[in-house]
Amino acid sequence: MISEAFRSHATDVHLVPRKNDYLIQFRKLGTLVPFKTIDEDQAERLIAHLKFMSSMDIAEKRKPQSGSYTHFISRVPLALRVSTLPTTHLKESLVIRILPERYQIPIEHMSLYPSSAKKLVALLMHSHGLILFTGPTGSGKTTTLYSLVHHCAVSLNRNVITLEDPVEKAHDEMVQIQVNEKAGITYSTGLKAILRHDPDIIMVGEIRDKETAEIAVRAALTGHLVLSSVHTRDAKGAIYRLMELGIKWHDIEQTLLAVSAQRLLRLKCPVCGNDCFGECLAEGKRTNRATVFEILTGKELKNVLMEAKGEKVDHRYLTLKQLIRKGVALGYVPESEYRKWIHEEKG
């Protein structure tokens, strides 16, 4: 199952429980594609095996769990992030995120617009401050974070320490810590320990609560560059999210270097030139995707901060909507991606 998913360039594998069986689906180019159905007994044994490999509690079926492990296909290491979710009748739904460990995508290859990649790389030259990444699940935040910290560790020779839940991709160039609440390693305790370990750059998988936000801001104030993600709709929303978590406006102004909201877009097929939803994969050719970044930094960030403070400011910056529309006008992005964004914005 995993081999077939990897060969067909799927990013996720879904095991979906149904009344009498399980449906296995692959996510390709953002679209779920049915793979096959298996009976309940086979599915339960498969899920138990994957939970065991991911260091989860096999007997626990009533609570959501997550874990990760490395799987080899033809000597190619794949980092698999496994997540379970309890459903009705004690059945579990399971999702596997597939991340090839050897292949590190440079940020300039990810971005649809080269100027956005250059701006993100330039931000890494700061010695301290907070850079936030936001976007929905599957928008490529984790890939972006890994690409940037890998650049810091390899090209800039800086001491990078990450705190993740779970560690999605193993890197020899940096120190990686996995959140383990049973062992007492939470986001907050892990961040406190990292600060005593002489880091140059700290990557926090996600700012989830007030305590984590406060420690991340404190780390940025005390001379560290902190990269993290937060779940908001757009770049501007990240500032309001920090304020909701109890971070003072003055501290946000002092620490926040930039906020980047991103979306992963399907590009027009380079093989047939159409919006083909990956049909060319059948011929062994891959339809590419690219990321657009709505980046708030410098004067634009300052204006949005003043607006969050309650002052009326006339600010303009390139929004995700405008960037996607530009991609359509240039002929790189199918119009369906823009319509999807409009629908999401209205929703």
Phi, psi and omega in degrees: 000313181290322178298316180294321178296318180294317181294328180267011176063033176284146178263336181217151173239128180248129170252107188253119179286137175236185186299315185241355181202189176238140176255128175260127180233148175250140172264114179239124179053038177083357183245135178281129181238124179299139179251301176193170174248148177226156182285166186300316183298316179295320180295317180296321178292322178295315180296319178298319179296314181295323177294320178296315180296331182267010179062038175262170176277110184295324185284340184275112179243359185263349182237148174294144178222159176214152180192184180205159173200169181257130181239138182254133173234113183052045178069008176265118180283131176244129173274119181250122174259120187249134180226133177244153180217125180288139176238195182292156177059033177059023174270149181245139170264140183228139178231135178244123173265128184257123180229108176298125186286325186286333187266108177256113184282119175297146184299327181290339177273343181276324189279138176291327181246121182303328182297325179294317179297317180297322181293319179294317179295322179297326179296335181288348179284347177292144180276337178207162182132178184238127176241124183249143177239134183224157181158162181289170176301133180087008181271357176095018181300314182297317179298319178297313180299314179298318181298318182288316181289329175296320177297319180297316184288318187272312186273326184258356178052050179247150181282110183252130175235130180247150175232113189226160179217093353270179172291116187273328183220125180282133178230128178284342186278353184219162176271125182242131180242134178258133176297129179218092186295329178295326179270003178087010178261095175260177177301318184289313180292324178297318179295321178298319180291322181298322182298337179269004187251022176052055178275151168268318183229135178242128174251120177254123184309315182198137171274111188252332185216179184298315183297316179296318179298317181296318181291321178298317179294319179296321178297320179292326179288332185262023171097029177235148173268120185246127175246133180205172178240156177212146183270103172219170186283322181215181184296318181298325182296335180296325179293316179293328178295318177298321179292323176298327180281001175095009178281131182291146182302321181297320179292322177297316180297322183287328189254326190288116177272320184195155171231131180236118172261140184222158173222142178263120185250144170281133177266161174299140185301124179287349181271306184255349178077007183248174174274077196265001178054029173086014178299332180291350175298332180297336179266008180081015179248137187259130174278127187277162171232160180215161184251141170249140184241126171264103189253124174255117177204166178060227184296320180298319178294318180299318180296318179292324177296320178295323178294319179295333178285344178112002180270149178274119182228135176270100182240145178225135175204163182288115180271167177302320180300315180292323180293320178291320179296324177296319178297323177293316181297326180280350177089009180272327188247133177293149183298335180299328178293322177292319178297323178297320179294318179299317179297319179295321181294320179291325181291000000 
